[in-house]
Amino acid sequence: MQTSLTLDRGRRDKGLGKGVKKGRIWAYVRDQRPWAGTAPPGAVYRFAPDWKEEHVLAHLGETRGILQADGYKGYAKLYAADPDGKSQFREAACWAHLRRDFHDVWTATKSEIAREALDRIGKLYDIEREISGKPAEVRLAVRQKDSKPKVDAFRDWAERQLTRIPGKSDLAKAFRYGLSRWPSFTLFLEDGRVAIDNNPAERALRPIGVGRRNWLFAGSDTGGETLARAMTVIETAKLNGLDPQAYLADVLDRIHDHMNNRLAELLPWNWSPTDQSRNEAA
């Protein structure tokens, strides 16, 4: 996921005087807790001066697997098949984004079709709440039994609605958005590890949006990169149930004389407060 960031440009742009420029922040989140995975949760923030796809391709260039994201076109090459028919990532679409489109139509027009779309999607979320935190194989079994019939019915219903409503309407656009990416919207039915949406990444970006006025202090691209590194530490600490202020204060106090070969002890998922560490050592 990505969001915009406003930087104070000051006088560094060829004497043009004060002004602002835009920067961009990407957030990448790993959280296996919904399917009882064992890897610790974490968030990584990356800064870039613009939206160009070259940035996200560099961020994810050495990784493979499943990527759940919004519809940003810069991800397209990551999903593209190579000559052997394989792709770097399988795309998992976000039902929350699709739901939001129907909600916007419902709010603006009180369309009964949009209302029904919301109700149908809501039933999928009811199932997800029941299986949150369950092992991947349990989630998959429940989804195949309970969710898949509802998803198949949603597709059939959506295709019928497109024959009844104006093709250029926002409602039709919402239906086409879902149907055009249908394999990505149904990947969660094939793999119990895949979430129904990418709301964790949305939540990870919320502090950037809320604090956007404060980021003017960043001052430059370098400042944006510093912000991204700080947010990586802070949000990863929060994901691991830590108070970021207490965690950072303790780590900064200890790190100057901490042995290099034991730095992993200070990672958020391994860290324990100084007093507790001393007691354990004793």
Summary of the structure (lengths in Angstrom):
residues: 282
radius of gyration: 22.2
end to end distance: 44.7
largest distance: 74.1
contacts: 798
relative contact order: 0.15
helix: 58%
strand: 12%
